[in-house]
């Protein structure tokens, strides 16, 4: 049996993006038609980019860039010619999204934990546990609130179609509507599961790193409260690439051994979150997913690559 390609993707506006090792394809529904766009992925050369943890961070960066570009292209297809989204608008939206994420899911929980009387310098483990619980709670609340919006519900249906179609391919079934309908909308390799892993690993790393930093630089304790906490928070930001890299490795490991009882326990929270971020798709949405998956398989197996 031919080796299965490692494919993944995301939902976009009225469609789906599927990424393979060398190409990515975006398929969207426009009226009665399904239109597609293919893109060859620029490969990172050198052994450095293949190192464990390092590869995870760079893979995340590549996925964010490809995902944002796919999302903007899909949005363009639903607009008139004179309403197209420019490159500057795309970059601004990307930066705004990053700042929003850092502000809501990092700065706010950090401030809230200090406000209720727990301090990173004195009780790092307890501080980071409470900070992490607040962060996860805020993220779940955010996901739930946006899931109530009509447009987001459609997006989550396409997310479900993406997962179902990938399951169908991975189980060696013919890619058609009837076969795809039988599969689950939940997938252990999903980005939603990745986010949950990031949130948990962040708690562990932040809990360990604070005592280490204060032991190496005890002079931080002699500083004022505000500058000390700004420095400690900036150290958190600097650790995000490491956290992303470790989370990526764990995601790959858990996907490989997803049937193991212990691993099932670890991936359960991520699958639970997908019950919010994925919905059962309709026939037309599944047809878009089929088009995207078939196109990526055709491109990846082509001898002209």
C-alpha positions in Angstrom: 0.0 0.0 0.0 1.4 3.4 -0.9 2.5 5.6 2.0 -0.1 8.1 3.1 0.7 11.7 2.6 0.7 13.8 5.7 -1.9 16.4 4.9 -3.7 19.0 7.1 -5.5 22.3 6.6 -8.0 24.8 7.9 -11.4 26.2 7.1 -11.5 29.5 5.1 -14.3 31.7 4.0 -16.8 29.4 2.2 -14.1 26.8 1.7 -11.1 24.8 2.8 -7.3 25.0 2.5 -5.4 21.7 2.4 -1.6 21.6 2.9 0.7 18.9 1.8 4.5 18.5 2.0 5.1 20.5 -1.2 1.9 22.2 -2.1 -1.2 23.8 -0.6 -4.6 24.1 -2.3 -7.5 26.4 -1.4 -11.0 25.4 -2.7 -14.0 27.7 -2.2 -17.6 27.7 -3.3 -18.5 30.7 -5.4 -22.2 30.5 -6.4 -22.7 27.2 -8.0 -19.0 26.7 -8.8 -16.1 25.5 -6.8 -12.9 27.4 -7.6 -9.4 26.4 -6.5 -6.0 28.0 -6.1 -2.8 26.1 -5.9 0.5 27.3 -4.4 3.9 25.6 -4.2 5.4 25.8 -0.8 8.9 27.2 -0.5 11.0 24.5 1.3 13.3 25.4 4.1 16.7 23.9 3.3 19.3 22.8 5.8 19.6 20.3 8.7 18.8 23.1 11.2 15.2 23.4 10.1 14.7 19.6 10.6 15.8 19.6 14.2 13.2 18.5 16.8 11.5 21.6 18.4 13.1 23.9 15.8 11.1 22.4 13.0 7.9 22.8 15.0 8.4 26.5 15.5 9.1 27.1 11.8 6.3 24.8 10.7 3.9 27.0 12.8 5.2 30.2 11.2 4.8 28.7 7.7 1.3 27.5 8.6 0.3 30.9 9.9 1.5 32.7 6.8 -0.1 30.1 4.4 -3.3 30.1 6.5 -3.6 33.9 6.5 -2.9 34.1 2.8 -5.5 31.4 2.1 -8.0 33.2 4.3 -7.6 36.5 2.5 -7.8 34.9 -0.9 -11.0 33.1 0.0 -12.5 36.4 1.3 -11.5 38.0 -2.0 -13.6 35.5 -3.9 -16.7 36.6 -2.1 -16.2 40.3 -2.9 -16.6 42.4 -6.0 -13.5 43.2 -8.1 -13.3 46.8 -6.7 -13.5 45.5 -3.1 -10.4 43.2 -3.2 -8.2 43.0 0.0 -4.8 44.4 -0.6 -1.4 43.2 0.7 -1.2 46.1 3.2 -4.6 45.2 4.6 -3.6 41.6 4.9 -0.4 42.4 6.9 -2.3 44.8 9.1 -5.0 42.2 9.9 -2.3 39.6 10.7 -0.5 42.0 13.1 -3.8 43.0 14.7 -4.7 39.4 15.2 -1.3 38.6 16.9 -1.6 41.7 19.2 -5.2 40.7 20.1 -4.1 37.2 21.0 -1.2 38.4 23.1 -3.4 41.0 24.8 -6.4 38.8 25.6 -4.7 35.5 26.3 -1.4 36.5 27.8 -1.5 40.0 29.3 -5.0 39.9 30.7 -4.6 36.6 32.6 -1.2 37.7 33.9 -2.7 41.0 35.3 -5.8 39.2 36.6 -3.7 36.7 38.6 -1.7 39.5 40.2 -4.9 41.4 40.9 -6.4 38.5 42.9 -3.3 38.3 45.1 -0.9 35.7 43.6 2.6 36.7 42.6 5.0 35.1 40.2 8.1 35.9 42.3 6.8 34.3 45.5 4.7 31.3 44.3 5.6 30.6 40.7 3.9 27.2 40.5 0.6 28.4 42.0 0.7 31.7 40.1 1.2 29.9 36.7 -1.4 27.3 37.5 -4.0 30.0 38.2 -2.8 32.1 35.2 -3.1 29.1 33.0 -6.6 28.2 34.2 -7.7 31.8 33.5 -6.1 31.7 30.1 -7.7 28.4 29.1 -11.1 29.6 30.5 -10.9 32.8 28.5 -10.0 30.9 25.3 -12.9 28.5 25.7 -15.3 31.4 26.4 -14.0 33.2 23.3 -14.4 30.2 21.1 -17.9 29.5 22.4 -19.1 33.1 22.0 -17.9 33.4 18.4 -19.4 29.9 17.6 -22.8 31.5 18.1 -22.2 33.9 15.1 -23.8 32.8 11.9 -20.7 33.2 9.7 -18.5 31.4 12.2 -21.0 28.5 12.3 -20.5 28.1 8.6 -16.7 28.3 9.0 -16.9 25.6 11.7 -18.9 23.4 9.3 -16.1 23.7 6.7 -13.7 22.8 9.5 -15.7 19.7 10.1 -15.7 18.9 6.4 -11.9 19.3 6.3 -11.5 16.8 9.2 -14.0 14.3 7.8 -12.4 14.3 4.3 -8.9 13.8 5.8 -10.2 10.9 7.9 -11.7 9.4 4.8 -8.4 9.6 2.9 -6.4 8.3 5.9 -8.7 5.3 6.1 -8.3 4.4 2.4 -11.9 5.1 1.5 -13.0 6.6 -1.8 -13.5 10.3 -1.5 -17.2 10.8 -2.0 -19.9 12.4 0.0 -21.4 9.2 1.4 -18.1 7.9 2.7 -17.0 11.2 4.2 -20.3 11.6 6.1 -19.5 8.5 8.1 -16.4 9.9 9.7 -15.9 12.1 12.8 -15.5 15.9 12.7 -12.8 15.4 15.4 -9.1 14.9 14.5 -6.1 14.6 16.9 -3.8 16.5 14.6 -6.1 19.6 14.5 -4.8 23.1 15.2 -7.4 23.4 18.0 -5.8 20.5 19.8 -2.4 22.1 19.2 -3.6 25.3 20.9 -4.7 23.3 24.0 -1.3 21.6 24.1 0.4 25.0 23.9 -1.7 26.3 26.8 -0.8 23.4 29.0 2.9 23.3 28.2 3.1 27.0 28.7 2.0 26.5 32.4 4.7 23.9 32.9 7.5 25.9 31.3 6.6 29.2 32.9 6.4 27.5 36.4 9.9 26.2 36.0 11.6 29.2 34.3 10.6 31.8 36.9 12.6 30.3 39.8 15.5 29.7 37.5 15.6 33.3 36.3 15.3 34.6 39.8 18.1 32.3 41.0 20.4 33.4 38.1 19.5 37.1 38.4 18.6 37.7 42.1 18.9 41.4 41.5 15.5 41.4 39.9 14.0 41.1 43.3 15.6 44.4 44.2 13.8 46.2 41.4 10.5 47.9 41.5 7.4 45.8 41.1 6.4 47.2 37.7 9.8 46.9 35.9 10.3 43.4 37.4 7.0 42.1 36.2 7.5 43.7 32.7 10.9 41.9 32.5 9.4 38.6 33.6 6.5 39.0 31.2 8.9 39.7 28.3 10.8 36.5 29.2 7.5 34.7 28.7 7.0 36.2 25.3 10.6 35.2 24.3 9.8 31.5 25.3 6.8 31.2 22.9 9.0 29.8 20.0 10.2 27.1 22.4 6.7 26.3 23.7 5.4 26.1 20.1 8.2 23.8 19.1 7.7 21.4 22.1 3.9 21.5 21.5 4.4 20.5 17.8 6.5 17.5 18.8 4.0 16.4 21.3 1.2 16.8 18.7 3.1 14.6 16.3 3.8 12.0 19.0 0.2 11.9 20.2 -1.2 11.6 16.6 1.2 8.6 16.1 0.0 6.8 19.3 -3.5 8.1 19.5 -4.9 4.7 20.4 -2.7 4.4 23.5 -4.8 4.8 26.7 -2.4 7.4 28.3 -2.1 9.4 25.1 -5.9 9.4 24.8 -6.1 11.2 28.2 -3.7 13.9 27.0 -5.4 14.6 23.7 -9.0 14.5 25.2 -9.1 18.2 26.1 -8.1 19.1 22.5 -10.8 16.8 21.1 -13.3 18.3 23.5 -12.5 21.8 22.2 -13.2 20.6 18.6 -16.7 19.8 19.6 -17.1 23.6 19.6 -14.9 24.4 16.6 -16.2 21.8 14.2 -19.8 21.2 13.1 -21.3 18.6 10.8 -21.1 19.9 7.2 -23.7 19.7 4.5 -23.3 18.1 1.1 -22.1 21.2 -0.7 -19.5 21.9 1.9 -18.2 18.3 1.7 -18.0 18.7 -2.1 -15.6 21.6 -1.6 -13.5 19.5 0.8 -13.4 16.6 -1.8 -12.1 19.1 -4.4 -9.4 20.4 -2.2 -8.1 16.9 -1.1 -8.2 15.4 -4.6 -6.3 18.4 -6.0 -3.6 18.2 -3.3 -3.2 14.5 -3.8 -2.9 15.0 -7.6 -0.3 17.7 -7.2 1.8 15.9 -4.5 1.9 12.6 -6.6 2.7 14.4 -9.8 6.1 13.4 -11.3 6.7 17.0 -12.3 7.1 18.3 -8.8 
